[in-house]
Amino acid sequence: MDKRNSLFFTLFIAFLLSACTSSTPTTSLRTIVYGLTLEPSGFDPHIHQSSELGIVLRQVYDTLVYRHPQTNDIVAGLAERWEISDDQLNYTFYLKRGVTFHDGEPFNAQAVGANLDRITSPDTPSQRAVFMLGTYRGYTIIDEFTIQLHLNEPFTPLLDSLAQVYLGIASPKALAEYSVNRYQFHQVGTGPFKFIEYTTGDKLVIRRNENYTWGPEFYGAVPDNAVQEVIFRFFSDPPTRLAALESNTAHIMGEIPPASARAITANSNIQLFPVAIPGMPMQFMFNTTKYPTDNVVVRKALIQATNRSLIADVVYQGFSPVASSALSANTLYFNPQLAGLYPYDPDAAKTMLASVGLVDADENGFLDAGEGDLTVTLLFAPWNFMPETAQLIQQSWRELGIQVVLEQVAGFTALREQVATGEYNLVAFDNAGFDPQILNRFYISTGTSNYMLVQNVELDAILLNAVKERSPEMRYAAYAQVQQFIMENALILPIRDYVNVNAAVAQIGGLVYDSYGWFPLLYGVTLN
């Protein structure tokens, strides 16, 4: 080999080595795959409302305050402390210094104000965040690191709202740079992970923020073998989730089907992480204006005719407890005195139906309703194993002589459209949240999600006053009364308290979920 060829060969080898070295930061990262169960229609927390987006973005955004995952207490986040005025109309937040967004922009009071402006802007079609602000009317920037939020009326759940990812603080520079529709692909927060990539229908990628030093008190030090990169992929077909874990295609997976979860209990290579979700249980809401569920006796009979324990055992394999109230048992101010109010008793249910004239006079196997048979329509979407649950309900009620029509729609939008027609007797729906103020938009007469079409001024007054009340004892009394009213008037058929059964391969350590149940805290997760 002559000198020119020798030099060329040496430079070529050096180039290859350089190319390999330059790719090392990506290929050598300690990376895991986290399985999401569906791809929402959007991933912007200020606009969209799915739980799936929070699983990803809880890692990207910090919030002004947090709920401690062990104690559920409100603790410091981007605000190191706060004060509430005596009239509860002004919340003053003193912000942490030295915090920077992932794009290098400084965090300050102006940034908080820019986020509040975006959330409340008429140009931002917020589905959840704007409503979580309650009676918010504006803010005043006191100085660079002090901001005061103003309310029209007291709104006690405000701190709870500010602890949730939907009110995460984004970089004002990024918000200004991208349109409302495009920002979801270029998100910038201050959290422990940076948003790297979102490819629609394929994946989301986040990578550890090595400069992160301002996290909440429960984060602690980053473990030596902490995960550095998380790739979120979509596993919409439930049977594929366990297979992905078994093949190491995924390291963590949410919403494991109950039958798969039962199989995992005998598998030492996979860990189960069942997490109770606070808020409303998985339930059917009665349409109180449509025959025959416009009759409270019929509604009570249908509850007692439903073998909810069987549903919990067969459909949910015992991972979810039977629900007894309009709130799940781990929700703030849950009323435990309602347990056992409607025991399964088909004979009692039949007697109750007969008491309002619903009998099978023509002996055709169905109860008579005018010139036809008694028919009840159940409306539901395909999630939460509602099709299986609805089928068991259909069988139970058929034994009483009730004809049940099962109407399944494709998703949330279709569900809302069908609800708007009023052509249903029961509709399946639930909502997560730690503070019971989530009941307001479902049970207040003018509520945006009043699927029961209930109109009661006394109930309205209790719910409206409960969000203003500062005393925990008084709030508990109010919500206990609300739950009593809902169940005594049989406004819902509660099925089960929602438990999200997550799983992870044995090599995963340090996995915990926040107080709202859906959202993992990946800051301290390790891969051994």
C-alpha positions in Angstrom: 0.0 0.0 0.0 1.5 3.4 -1.0 1.6 6.4 1.3 -1.4 8.1 -0.4 -3.6 5.0 0.0 -2.3 4.5 3.5 -3.3 8.0 4.4 -6.7 7.7 2.8 -7.4 4.4 4.7 -6.3 6.0 8.0 -8.6 9.0 7.4 -11.5 6.7 6.4 -11.2 4.6 9.6 -11.0 7.8 11.6 -14.2 9.0 9.9 -16.0 5.8 10.7 -14.9 5.9 14.4 -16.0 9.5 14.6 -19.4 8.6 13.1 -19.9 5.8 15.6 -18.8 8.0 18.5 -21.2 10.8 17.5 -24.2 8.4 17.7 -23.3 7.1 21.2 -25.3 9.6 23.2 -28.5 8.2 21.6 -27.7 4.5 21.3 -26.1 4.2 24.7 -28.9 5.8 26.7 -30.6 3.7 29.4 -33.9 3.5 27.5 -37.2 1.9 28.3 -40.5 1.5 26.4 -43.7 2.5 28.1 -46.9 1.1 26.7 -49.9 3.5 26.3 -53.3 1.9 25.7 -54.5 4.4 23.1 -53.5 7.4 21.2 -55.6 10.4 22.2 -56.9 12.9 19.6 -54.4 15.4 21.0 -51.5 15.7 23.5 -51.6 19.4 24.6 -52.5 19.4 28.3 -53.9 22.9 28.2 -56.3 21.8 25.4 -57.0 18.0 25.7 -58.2 16.0 28.7 -57.2 12.4 28.3 -55.4 10.5 31.0 -52.9 9.1 28.4 -51.4 12.5 27.8 -50.8 13.0 31.5 -48.8 9.7 31.6 -46.3 11.3 29.3 -46.4 14.9 30.2 -46.3 14.6 34.0 -42.6 14.0 33.3 -42.2 17.0 31.0 -44.0 19.7 33.0 -43.7 20.9 36.6 -46.7 22.5 38.3 -46.9 25.3 40.8 -47.7 22.8 43.5 -47.8 19.0 43.8 -49.7 16.4 45.8 -47.3 14.3 47.8 -47.8 10.7 46.5 -47.6 9.2 49.9 -49.4 11.7 52.1 -51.6 13.4 49.4 -50.7 16.7 51.0 -50.2 19.8 48.8 -46.5 20.5 48.7 -44.2 23.0 46.9 -43.6 22.7 43.2 -42.5 25.7 41.0 -43.9 27.8 43.8 -41.8 27.4 47.0 -44.6 28.8 49.1 -48.0 30.5 48.9 -50.5 32.6 50.8 -54.3 32.7 50.7 -56.1 35.9 51.6 -58.7 35.8 54.4 -61.6 36.2 51.9 -60.1 33.4 49.8 -60.1 35.5 46.7 -56.4 36.1 46.3 -53.7 33.4 46.1 -50.1 34.7 46.2 -47.4 32.4 44.9 -43.7 32.9 45.7 -41.8 31.2 42.9 -38.6 29.2 42.9 -35.5 31.0 41.5 -32.9 29.4 39.2 -35.5 27.3 37.3 -35.1 27.2 33.5 -37.2 25.8 30.7 -35.9 23.1 28.5 -35.2 25.7 25.8 -33.0 27.7 28.2 -35.7 30.4 28.9 -35.9 31.5 32.5 -39.0 30.6 34.6 -40.6 33.5 36.4 -43.9 35.2 37.2 -44.3 36.4 33.6 -44.1 32.7 32.4 -46.9 31.7 34.8 -49.0 34.6 33.6 -48.4 33.6 29.9 -49.7 30.1 30.6 -52.8 31.4 32.4 -53.5 33.7 29.5 -53.2 30.8 27.0 -55.4 28.5 29.0 -58.2 31.1 29.4 -57.9 32.5 25.9 -61.0 32.1 23.7 -58.6 30.9 21.0 -57.6 27.9 23.1 -60.3 25.2 22.9 -59.6 24.0 26.4 -61.5 20.8 27.3 -60.4 20.6 30.9 -57.7 23.0 32.1 -59.8 26.2 31.9 -62.6 24.6 34.0 -60.2 23.5 36.6 -59.4 27.1 37.4 -62.9 27.5 38.8 -63.8 31.1 39.5 -60.4 32.5 38.4 -60.6 36.0 36.9 -57.0 37.2 36.4 -53.6 37.8 38.0 -51.2 40.5 39.1 -47.5 40.2 38.7 -46.0 41.6 42.0 -42.4 41.1 41.0 -40.3 38.8 38.9 -40.9 35.8 41.2 -44.2 36.7 42.8 -47.6 36.3 41.2 -51.1 36.7 42.6 -54.1 34.9 41.2 -57.5 36.6 41.7 -60.9 34.8 42.0 -64.4 36.1 41.7 -65.6 33.7 44.4 -63.8 31.3 46.8 -62.8 28.2 45.1 -61.2 25.8 47.6 -60.1 23.1 45.0 -57.8 25.6 43.3 -54.6 24.2 44.8 -55.7 20.7 43.8 -56.2 21.9 40.3 -52.8 23.6 40.1 -51.2 20.4 41.2 -52.4 18.6 38.0 -50.5 18.2 34.7 -53.3 20.0 32.8 -52.1 23.2 34.4 -48.5 22.4 33.8 -46.2 25.4 33.1 -44.9 25.7 29.5 -42.2 27.9 28.0 -43.8 31.2 26.8 -41.2 31.3 24.0 -42.4 27.9 22.7 -46.0 28.8 23.1 -45.4 31.9 21.0 -43.4 30.1 18.4 -46.0 27.4 17.6 -49.6 27.6 16.8 -52.3 26.1 19.1 -52.4 23.0 16.9 -48.7 22.6 16.4 -47.4 23.1 19.9 -48.3 19.5 21.0 -45.5 18.4 18.7 -42.9 20.8 20.2 -43.7 20.9 24.0 -41.3 22.6 26.4 -41.6 22.5 30.2 -39.3 22.6 33.2 -39.7 19.0 34.3 -37.3 16.1 34.8 -37.6 14.9 31.2 -37.5 16.9 27.9 -40.0 16.3 25.1 -38.0 15.1 22.1 -40.3 13.7 19.5 -44.0 12.9 18.8 -44.7 10.9 15.7 -48.4 10.5 15.2 -49.5 6.9 15.3 -46.1 5.6 16.3 -44.4 7.0 19.4 -43.5 9.8 21.8 -40.0 10.2 23.1 -38.8 12.0 26.2 -35.2 12.3 27.5 -33.9 13.1 31.0 -33.2 16.8 31.8 -29.7 16.6 33.2 -30.0 20.1 34.7 -33.1 19.4 36.8 -32.5 20.3 40.4 -35.7 22.0 41.5 -38.1 19.1 41.8 -40.7 18.6 44.6 -39.5 17.2 47.9 -40.4 13.6 47.2 -38.2 13.3 44.2 -34.9 13.0 46.0 -31.6 12.2 44.3 -31.4 10.7 40.9 -30.4 7.0 41.2 -27.2 5.9 39.5 -29.0 3.5 37.2 -31.9 5.8 36.5 -33.7 5.6 33.2 -32.5 8.3 30.8 -34.9 8.0 27.9 -38.5 6.8 27.6 -40.2 5.8 24.4 -44.0 5.7 24.6 -45.7 3.4 22.2 -49.4 2.6 21.6 -50.9 -0.8 22.4 -54.5 -0.3 21.7 -55.3 -4.1 21.4 -55.5 -5.4 25.0 -54.1 -8.9 24.3 -50.9 -7.5 22.9 -50.0 -5.8 26.2 -48.9 -8.9 28.2 -47.2 -10.3 25.1 -45.1 -7.0 24.8 -43.9 -7.4 28.4 -43.1 -11.1 28.0 -41.0 -10.4 24.9 -39.4 -7.2 26.4 -40.9 -5.2 23.6 -42.2 -3.0 26.4 -40.9 -2.5 30.0 -43.9 -0.8 31.6 -47.5 -1.2 30.5 -50.8 0.4 31.7 -54.3 -1.0 31.8 -53.4 -4.7 31.7 -56.5 -6.7 31.0 -57.8 -8.4 34.2 -57.3 -11.9 32.8 -53.7 -11.1 31.8 -53.1 -9.5 35.2 -54.3 -12.7 36.9 -51.8 -14.7 34.8 -49.0 -12.3 35.8 -49.4 -13.1 39.5 -47.7 -16.4 38.7 -44.9 -14.9 36.6 -41.8 -13.9 38.5 -40.5 -12.0 35.5 -43.2 -9.4 35.6 -44.4 -7.1 38.5 -48.0 -5.9 39.0 -48.7 -2.3 40.0 -52.5 -2.0 40.7 -53.3 1.7 41.3 -56.7 2.8 42.6 -58.0 5.8 40.7 -59.7 8.5 42.8 -62.8 10.2 41.4 -66.0 8.8 40.1 -66.4 5.0 39.9 -67.0 3.2 36.7 -70.8 3.6 36.5 -73.9 3.9 34.4 -75.8 7.2 34.8 -79.5 7.0 34.6 -81.4 9.3 32.2 -84.0 10.6 34.6 -86.2 12.0 31.9 -86.7 9.0 29.6 -89.2 6.2 30.3 -88.9 3.9 32.2 -85.8 5.3 34.1 -87.7 8.5 34.8 -89.2 6.5 37.7 -87.0 6.3 40.8 -88.6 3.0 41.8 -87.5 1.5 38.5 -84.0 2.9 38.9 -83.7 1.4 42.4 -85.0 -2.0 41.1 -82.4 -2.0 38.3 -79.6 -1.4 40.8 -80.8 -4.3 43.0 -81.2 -6.5 39.9 -77.5 -6.1 39.0 -75.0 -8.6 40.4 -72.2 -6.2 40.8 -70.0 -8.6 42.7 -70.3 -11.1 39.8 -69.2 -8.4 37.4 -66.2 -7.5 39.7 -65.2 -11.1 39.8 -65.8 -12.2 36.2 -64.9 -9.1 34.2 -62.3 -7.5 36.5 -61.0 -10.7 38.1 -61.3 -9.3 41.6 -58.8 -6.5 41.0 -61.5 -3.8 41.4 -63.8 -3.5 44.4 -67.6 -3.0 44.0 -68.5 0.6 44.0 -71.1 1.9 46.4 -71.3 5.7 45.9 -70.8 8.5 43.4 -67.2 8.7 44.6 -64.6 6.0 44.7 -63.4 4.9 48.1 -60.0 6.6 47.9 -61.4 10.0 46.9 -61.4 13.0 49.3 -64.6 13.0 51.4 -65.9 9.6 50.3 -69.0 8.6 52.3 -68.4 5.0 53.6 -71.9 4.8 55.1 -73.5 4.0 51.7 -71.9 0.6 51.4 -74.6 -2.1 51.2 -77.4 0.3 50.4 -78.4 -1.7 47.3 -77.6 -5.4 47.9 -78.1 -7.8 44.9 -81.7 -9.0 45.3 -83.5 -9.9 42.1 -86.7 -10.9 43.9 -86.9 -7.6 45.7 -86.3 -5.9 42.3 -89.2 -7.8 40.7 -91.5 -6.8 43.6 -90.5 -3.2 43.2 -91.2 -3.3 39.4 -94.6 -4.9 40.1 -95.4 -2.1 42.5 -95.3 0.4 39.7 -97.4 -1.8 37.4 -94.6 -3.5 35.5 -95.7 -7.1 35.1 -95.8 -9.7 32.4 -99.5 -9.9 31.9 -99.3 -11.4 28.4 -96.9 -14.0 29.7 -94.4 -13.6 26.8 -91.4 -13.5 29.1 -91.1 -9.7 29.1 -92.7 -7.1 31.4 -95.4 -5.1 29.7 -94.9 -1.4 28.9 -97.9 0.1 27.2 -98.5 -1.8 24.0 -95.0 -3.3 23.9 -92.4 -4.8 26.1 -90.3 -3.0 28.7 -87.1 -1.9 27.0 -84.0 -0.2 28.4 -81.1 1.1 26.3 -77.5 1.0 27.6 -75.1 3.4 25.9 -71.4 2.9 26.3 -68.0 3.2 24.5 -65.6 0.2 24.1 -63.2 1.2 26.9 -63.0 -0.1 30.5 -64.4 -3.5 29.5 -67.8 -1.9 29.2 -69.0 -4.3 26.5 -68.4 -7.3 28.8 -70.0 -5.5 31.7 -73.1 -4.5 29.7 -73.6 -8.0 28.5 -73.7 -9.3 32.1 -76.2 -6.6 33.0 -78.3 -7.5 29.9 -78.4 -11.2 31.1 -79.3 -10.2 34.7 -82.2 -7.9 33.6 -83.4 -10.3 31.0 -84.2 -12.8 33.8 -86.5 -10.1 35.3 -88.3 -9.7 32.0 -86.6 -6.6 30.8 -85.5 -6.3 27.2 -82.0 -4.6 27.1 -80.7 -2.9 24.0 -76.9 -2.5 24.0 -75.7 0.5 22.1 -71.9 0.7 21.7 -70.3 3.8 20.1 -66.8 4.2 18.8 -65.4 6.8 21.3 -65.9 9.9 23.4 -67.1 12.2 20.6 -69.7 9.7 19.4 -70.8 9.2 23.0 -71.3 12.9 23.6 -73.2 13.1 20.3 -75.6 10.3 21.2 -76.1 11.7 24.7 -77.2 14.9 23.1 -80.1 13.1 21.5 -81.4 11.9 24.8 -82.1 8.5 23.3 -80.7 6.3 26.1 -81.7 5.1 29.5 -78.2 4.6 31.0 -74.9 5.9 29.8 -71.5 4.6 31.0 -69.1 7.3 32.1 -66.5 8.0 34.8 -64.1 10.8 35.7 -60.9 10.9 37.7 -59.9 13.5 40.3 -58.9 13.6 43.9 -61.1 16.5 45.0 -64.9 15.8 44.8 -65.5 19.1 43.0 -65.5 16.9 39.9 -69.1 16.1 40.7 -70.2 19.6 39.9 -70.2 19.5 36.1 -72.2 16.2 36.3 -74.8 17.0 39.0 -75.4 20.7 38.9 -78.6 21.4 36.8 -76.6 23.4 34.2 -73.5 21.2 34.3 -71.8 20.5 31.0 -71.9 16.8 31.7 -75.3 16.4 33.3 -76.0 13.2 31.5 -78.7 12.3 34.1 -80.6 15.5 33.2 -81.2 15.9 37.0 -82.7 19.2 38.0 -82.6 19.9 41.8 -82.0 23.4 43.2 -81.1 22.0 46.7 -78.4 19.8 45.2 -77.1 22.7 43.1 -76.8 24.8 46.2 -74.9 22.2 48.2 -72.5 21.6 45.4 -71.9 25.3 44.7 -71.3 26.0 48.4 -69.0 23.0 48.8 -66.4 24.4 46.5 -66.4 27.7 48.5 -66.1 26.1 51.9 -62.7 26.2 53.5 -63.3 23.9 56.5 -62.5 20.2 55.7 -65.2 19.1 58.2 -67.8 21.2 56.5 -66.8 20.0 53.1 -67.0 16.4 54.2 -70.5 17.0 55.5 -71.6 18.6 52.3 -70.2 15.9 50.0 -71.5 13.2 52.3 -75.0 14.7 51.8 -74.5 14.9 48.1 -73.5 11.3 47.8 -76.5 10.3 50.0 -78.8 12.3 47.7 -77.4 10.7 44.6 -77.8 7.2 45.8 -81.1 7.6 47.6 -82.5 9.0 44.3 -80.8 6.2 42.3 -79.2 8.6 39.8 -76.4 6.1 39.0 -75.7 2.4 38.9 -72.2 2.2 40.4 -70.3 -0.8 39.1 -66.7 -0.8 40.4 -64.1 1.6 41.9 -61.6 2.1 39.1 -58.2 0.3 39.5 -55.6 0.7 36.8 -53.6 -2.5 36.7 -50.1 -1.6 35.5 -47.2 -4.0 35.0 -43.5 -3.8 34.5 -40.7 -6.2 33.8 -38.6 -7.4 36.8 -35.7 -5.2 35.8 -37.7 -2.0 36.5 -37.3 -0.4 39.9 -38.6 2.8 41.7 -41.9 2.9 39.8 -44.5 5.0 41.7 -47.7 6.8 40.7 -49.0 10.1 41.8 -52.1 10.9 43.9 -54.3 11.0 40.9 -53.6 7.4 40.1 -53.0 7.5 36.3 -49.7 9.3 36.2 -46.3 7.6 36.9 -43.5 9.6 38.4 -40.6 8.4 36.2 -38.0 10.6 37.8 -36.6 7.8 40.0 -37.4 4.8 37.8 -34.4 2.5 37.3 -33.4 -0.2 34.8 -31.3 -2.9 36.4 
